[in-house]
Structures are given as C-alpha cells and as structure tokens.
C-alpha cells in the first residue's frame, strides 16, 4: 500500500518560541529592564538631575517642565520608527500610525494657533527658521532682522549660524532711551535695502511687537514677514499676548518654553503654496526623518494647550513675570524697558559695573538658574555680557505665585547688590539663598522623587 504524501512544507515547523536569554546578541533584560538595572551610571545622573530640578528655582527662559504624559510619549515606541516625507507620501513602509500621529499633531497645532497649515517636523526652532530661509531666500537676498544685542536670535541671519550664509542680513535695533524697537529705523532700513524677508521676534526682547506696523513695512517693500514667537507662544495661545496672525506670512516657534511641551519646533502659515514650499525646505531641505517620539510628545503638548487650564496658565505666567520685574526694580536692579509683556525679564547690570556670566555662576551656586544676556548698546565681551535673562514659565508650571516670585526677586537682588559691594561673605550668602530656594521649591509638584521616568 502506498504511503500518504507528507503535508506541503510551510516553514512554520521551524518557528519555535525563543526566550530573550537565548538570543546571543541581546543582553539580559534588553526588552524588560529599566535604566537603573542596565546602566547605573546613567541612572545616577538622571536621578541627580531630577533632584536638581526639584530643588532649584528654574528661571532659565528656554526651559519648562513637561507633563508626565508628554514625558511618556517622548519615551514611547515611536522612537523605533523611521519615516521620511509627510503623511500619505512616506519613503518607508509601516507608517500607518505615524501618519495618524503626525496628522493629529498638525490638527492640534492649527487649532491652537488659528492657522490653516502647520509643519510639526522641525527638530528645533532653529531648524524651523532655517527651513523658512531655505524656502524663501537665496544667498544674495536681504533679510532684515533684529540685532542680537537688541534681543534678536542668531538663527535670524547671524554670522554664527547657518542662516547667516543663506542670505545677507541687515539688522534693526531699539531706541537708546526706551529699549523698544525703533520702528522708524526699521522702516528706513527696509526702504534702503528692500529685504525679501523681515523677521520679528527673538531671544531677549521682552515687549509686545507691533505686528501691524511690520506688515505695513513688509507690504511697502514687497517682503514676506516671519514672526518667531518661541518665547511667548504660550501667551499667544492663552490670549494674553497679541497674535501674529493675520499679519505674519509665516510663524515659527519652539514647542517647549511657554508651551511647556517636548523639545522641537513648528512652522505655521495660512497659504497652501507657501506651506508646500516650507514642507520641502524642511524635509529634505534641512533635515531628514522627523523624530516621531518628539512628534508624539508635541501632539500631547498641543492637546494640553487646548485645555481651559492652559488659558489660566498663560495669565499666571504674564502676571508672575510682571511681579518679578517690578520687585527687581523696587530692589534697585535695572530692568530693560522697565517691565515685560512676555515671560522674559532682562536685568541690566551695567550701572552696577557687574558682568552677567559671573552672576549666572553665583546664582547657580545659590540654587537659582538663569543665563547671561547681551543688552543694547553694550561693548562688553559677549561671553561675559552686562545682562541677565530670566523667564518665569517653568516656575509658574511648578506653581509659584506672584508673591513667591517677588520673594525670589528679592533674593536675586540681594546677591546682585552683594557682588556690587564686593561683599566678603558672598559664598555664605549663596549658601543661605540655596537653602531658602530648596525649602521653597521641594514641596511643589513635580514627578515623584526616585520614581522611574522610563
């Protein structure tokens, strides 16, 4: 009798469950262990940084504290996925959920800023600005931007940045007496140089900008208008700062700072043809694959800014910034423009004969973090400066009130005047303020101490 024919080979008989420990090229715990188990040296540094953030008065203007949800999205499995291009036209397969994620982030960005088009791929605000330069300018074109000493940003055509090679920059400044933008000078420079792009916004200008005047100047000389709102984007969303639309052709921003989200950038506009040019300029123009884990975190952040609580946050940031500035001035510290319309407060140390960098280091020893800052019409070495830049977005997220910010401003003034008087016990003063700062900040909300942040 003829034997039965064997079943057709499917290959499935070769598949056997495999334990991770049996895969020679994976270390033990590759898919299960957290950082503390796998790399104690890095885990120790994470724990130390978490402790520093918990105890310090965080006044670095470019920083904030993300929600636990944003933190989780940033560390999600989207970190494993690579895509190039935009939703529906990717270079790589397996992009179904990446497409849905990016479309969700775009939808939320447009809703938050009241615009028609948003590009959520830029890795940073600088790359967002570089994409605008690439889309609109040639190396011989003129861009009219705010000077660095007046508060502008180096990605607006500064020689230290790639943007400085992408166009020829002409810079406007501020009035020597008021510290406010000199719109007459700006208009005269625009008429003389006929820029192709005018840029507003920056890193250290604390006052609201007259977008309507800039639109008028741009129309007069046939220029596009770019507004970089990185430091006050959250206030725009909350409705406590003038909105750059409809005056701007393009708006760029970071998603951290006053938006208190993941690190990254956005490009916003209302014109379809311009949006497509900007998309090509961003990718493949100045960067490749978007960081999808960052896009996931941006999506969460942008969902949070659409909540009613964020409006309250924006109001609190502005109130805190103004209280902080008022108290510094009351304690004898000069503040540029005598106040602020943003989260930024710029202290002018020139009349006290002090240098910003030395004060940054002293304040850091005292548990208060900030950064040095150029000030208008100053001839001090830019690595030292005569200014300090403070921002209250992060402290407000932690829950500091106007009264508490006034107390912190008093500590800062105490240390500044101690340096001005060459106080011999400055180290003891720093230690005392550090103790006060930790007592103020440690009880305030943050991620649970020693909790795994993986």
VOTOR-844360 format. One record per residue (C-alpha): x, y, z; residue in three letters. Coordinates in steps of 0.2 Angstrom, whole numbers, plus 5000, padded with zeros to 4 digits. Example, Ala and Ser with C-alpha at 12.3 -4.5 7.8 and 13.67 -1.06 7.14 Angstrom:
BEGIN
506249785039ALA506849955036SER
//
This chain:
BEGIN
500050005000UNK500750174995UNK501150285010UNK500250455012UNK501150605005UNK501850725018UNK501050895020UNK501751045010UNK503151125019UNK502651295026UNK504151345036UNK503151365051UNK503851205058UNK505451295060UNK504751435071UNK504951395090UNK504651515104UNK506351595109UNK506751665126UNK507651835125UNK509051755136UNK509351635121UNK509751775109UNK511551785109UNK511651965103UNK510452035116UNK511052075133UNK509952015148UNK508452125151UNK508552205134UNK506652225132UNK506252225150UNK507552315162UNK507452495165UNK508952615165UNK509452585183UNK509652405180UNK510552415163UNK511652575166UNK511852635184UNK513052765179UNK511752855168UNK510352815180UNK511352905194UNK511453065183UNK509653065179UNK509253055197UNK510453195201UNK509653305188UNK507953265194UNK508553315211UNK509253475204UNK507653515195UNK506653485211UNK507653605222UNK508153745210UNK507253905206UNK507153875187UNK507254045179UNK508153995163UNK506954065150UNK507153925137UNK506653795150UNK504953725157UNK504353565165UNK503353445153UNK501853345160UNK502153165164UNK501053125148UNK502253225137UNK503753135146UNK502952965142UNK502553005124UNK504353065122UNK504952895128UNK503752795118UNK504052655105UNK503852795091UNK505752815095UNK505952655085UNK505152715069UNK505952805054UNK504952895041UNK505453025028UNK504253135020UNK502453185025UNK500853085029UNK500252985014UNK501953015005UNK503252925015UNK504852845009UNK504752705022UNK503352575024UNK502452545040UNK501952725043UNK500152705046UNK500152755064UNK501552885061UNK500452965048UNK498952965060UNK500053035074UNK500853175063UNK499053225056UNK498453235074UNK499853355079UNK499553465064UNK497753475068UNK498053525086UNK499453655081UNK498253735068UNK496853735081UNK497953815095UNK498653955083UNK497153985072UNK498053945056UNK497753835041UNK499453745039UNK500753685052UNK502353585050UNK502753485066UNK504353405060UNK505753535064UNK506853465077UNK507153645085UNK506653825082UNK508253855074UNK507853715061UNK506153795058UNK506953965054UNK508253885043UNK506853805033UNK506053975031UNK507654045025UNK507953895013UNK506153915006UNK506154105003UNK507954165001UNK509554154990UNK511254204997UNK511154374988UNK509454414995UNK509254535010UNK508454485027UNK508054625039UNK508154555057UNK508354625075UNK510154635080UNK510754515094UNK511154655106UNK509454715104UNK508654545108UNK508654455091UNK509154275089UNK510654215079UNK509554105068UNK508854255060UNK510454285049UNK511854295062UNK513554265056UNK513754125069UNK512354025062UNK512053935045UNK510654065042UNK512054195040UNK512654105024UNK510854085017UNK510554275015UNK511354445018UNK510754515035UNK510454695039UNK509954725057UNK508754845066UNK508854895084UNK508054985098UNK507855155104UNK509355205116UNK508155285128UNK506655175129UNK507455005124UNK505954975112UNK506054935094UNK506555085083UNK505155065070UNK505755225061UNK507455145059UNK506754985054UNK505655075040UNK507155175034UNK508255015033UNK506854925024UNK506655065011UNK508555075008UNK508954885007UNK507254815000UNK507354655010UNK506554495004UNK506154445021UNK505854545038UNK506054445054UNK505254495071UNK505454415087UNK506954355096UNK507854285111UNK507854435123UNK506654565118UNK505354575132UNK504054685125UNK502554655113UNK502954695095UNK501854795084UNK501454665070UNK500354785061UNK501754915058UNK502954775052UNK501554715040UNK501454885033UNK503354905031UNK503354725023UNK502054775010UNK502854935006UNK504454855001UNK503754684994UNK504454575008UNK503754425017UNK503554435036UNK504254305048UNK503754315066UNK504754205078UNK503654185094UNK504754055103UNK504754135119UNK502954195120UNK501954065110UNK501054005126UNK500454185129UNK499854195111UNK498854035113UNK498154095130UNK497554265123UNK498654375134UNK499854425120UNK499554505103UNK499354365089UNK500554375075UNK499154315063UNK498454385051UNK499954505050UNK501354375048UNK501654265032UNK502454135042UNK502654105061UNK503953995069UNK504053935087UNK504853805098UNK503653695107UNK504553705124UNK504753865134UNK503053945137UNK502153805128UNK502953685141UNK503053545129UNK504353425121UNK505853505113UNK505653545095UNK504953675083UNK503453715072UNK503153815056UNK501453895054UNK500653985039UNK498954015030UNK499453995012UNK499453825004UNK500853864991UNK501953935004UNK501553785015UNK502153665002UNK503753764999UNK504153765018UNK503753575019UNK505053545005UNK506353665013UNK506153575030UNK506253395023UNK507353355014UNK507953535014UNK508753555031UNK508353385040UNK507853205036UNK506753095046UNK505753185059UNK505953125077UNK504253035079UNK504453015098UNK504553205098UNK503053225087UNK502153115099UNK502653225113UNK502153385103UNK500453305100UNK500153285118UNK500853455122UNK499753535109UNK498253445116UNK498653515133UNK498753695127UNK496953675120UNK496353645138UNK495553785148UNK496853765161UNK498153825149UNK497253995147UNK497454015166UNK499253965165UNK499654105152UNK498854235163UNK499854175178UNK501454175168UNK501254355162UNK500654415180UNK502254325188UNK503454405175UNK502754575179UNK502854555198UNK504554485196UNK505154635186UNK504354755197UNK505154685213UNK506854685205UNK506654875201UNK505954905218UNK507554825225UNK508754935214UNK509054825199UNK508854905182UNK507654805171UNK507654835152UNK506154935146UNK505554945164UNK504554795163UNK503854655151UNK502454595141UNK503154415139UNK503854285151UNK505554375149UNK506354495161UNK508054565156UNK509154635171UNK510454775166UNK511954765177UNK512954905168UNK512655035180UNK513254925194UNK514854885185UNK514454695185UNK514654555172UNK513154435168UNK514254275167UNK514954305185UNK513154325191UNK512554175182UNK513854065191UNK513454145208UNK511554125206UNK511853945201UNK512853915217UNK511353995226UNK510053875218UNK509353995205UNK509753965187UNK509654095173UNK510854145159UNK511854295154UNK511154415141UNK511854545129UNK511054715131UNK510854855119UNK512254975116UNK513454875127UNK515354855122UNK515654715135UNK516354545128UNK514854435123UNK515554295133UNK515354405149UNK513954525145UNK513154665156UNK511454575157UNK510454435164UNK508954355156UNK507654275167UNK506054185162UNK504654135173UNK503753995163UNK504553855172UNK504253925190UNK502453955185UNK502153775180UNK502853725197UNK501553835205UNK502453995211UNK501354145214UNK501654325211UNK502154345229UNK503354205229UNK504154275213UNK504354435222UNK505254345236UNK506454265223UNK506754435215UNK507254495232UNK508554355234UNK509254395217UNK509354575221UNK510254535237UNK511554435229UNK511754565215UNK512054705227UNK513254595237UNK514354575222UNK514154765218UNK514854805236UNK516154665234UNK515454585250UNK516754465258UNK515454345263UNK514654315246UNK514854125247UNK513954125264UNK512554225255UNK512454105241UNK512353955253UNK510954045263UNK509954085247UNK510153905241UNK509453835257UNK507953955255UNK507753905237UNK507653725241UNK506453755255UNK505353845243UNK505353735228UNK505553555235UNK503653545241UNK503053605224UNK502353475212UNK503553385201UNK503753195196UNK503853085211UNK505553085218UNK506552925214UNK505152875203UNK505652785186UNK505452905172UNK505752775159UNK
//
